[in-house]
Amino acid sequence: MFWRSLGVGSLINLASDVNRRRDVCLIQQESLVSLREALQRMLSKRGYVYKNRGDSDFENDSESGELANALDNFYFPEDSYEAVMQMQSDFYSRRSMVRDNLRRHLADLKDDFYSRHCLESRILPNGASELVLDENGKPHLIDGDETPEQKVLRMKLETVQHKELVKKHDEVRDAFTAKLRAKLIKFMSLNKVNLGVKKVSERLTELVAKAFKEAALLVEQQEEELWLLEIPEDEELQRAANEGLAAIREMNEREREAEDNSEAMQIMLNFERELTSYIAQCRYELRRNRYLDSDFLDPRSGLQARENLRFDLTEILPAHLVNCLSDLGIESEDIQ
């Protein structure tokens, strides 16, 4: 999931997994409803009266009353959400078109190349054919039109080389993911009680954003290695491949910058940060009230309530961070 999510350059990928993102938003919306009900119950016990939206605030001004009333100010920025999804979808379509065009262009050049060159082969005693390889397993290129048998042998060799390189890439990605996962879990565990604090969540966002950008660059590097693996040692072909890959790199960078700097993306990120901060404030107020009551009645029950707090990342971090961590396989129960 983590590596598939890098198809779009930004930290927040709306288009890649809409259903999971909506699930996180639904959890937070349900939290808002339950928080409103809990705050109103608490306030009614204290004698506060909630006014209709647009009227004056609670009859008696209080932090709890302001929190409950502030819920009316949260509206999901649907227009910004749709704008970001459309932007990412357009980028994906454009990227696919450029890659397909380059693939067809290189395939044509490659076919033309093998109409004039071929990989040396030999006939075995049993009548079968095999490529002539040097001590490093590299085939020997010679002049001459490629025969159907030689083409089959060449394609088999390219398939083997491709599988070996993919396996090597997977091992590098697994090591990268494991190291990143351990680093983030350690940071979050050390700062567990403060993850809702602005400076801590901003630092976590920086770590995740940096990791995703490093991973995106790793993916680009590996993809380029796969592209170049099947390109013959021909000056024209090598130049065409390198120029095409350079154009793709530049396009990816432009798209990442466009997403990061887009107004719609910033609106989405700000909304999620404000929503999460609001949820945290509400839960703190309710817990503070619960702790005061339980400590007054039985100090031990108050201590136990503190120790048994339910830890849920969806109630502490913005949805885009929850999704990024989930892509890495990091869930609430992983944070010790």
Buried (B, 14 or more C-beta within 10 A) or exposed (E): EBBEBBBBBBBBBBBBBEEBBBBBBEBBBEBBEEBBEBBBEBBEEEEBEBEEEEEEBBEEEBEBBEBBBBBEEBEBBEEBBEBBBEBBEEBBEEBEEBBEEBEEEBEEBBEEBBEEBBBEBEEEEEEEEEBEEEEEEEBEBEEEEBEEEBBEBBEEBEEEBEEEBBEEBEEEBEEBBEEBBEEBBEBBEEBEEEBBBEEBBEEBBEBBBEBBBEBBBBBBEBBBEEBEEBBBEBEEBEEBBBEBBEEBBEBBBEBBEBBBEBEBBEBBBEBBBEBBBBBBBBBEBBEEBBBEBBBEEEEEBBEEBEEEEEEBBBBBBBBBBBBBBBBBEBEBEBBE
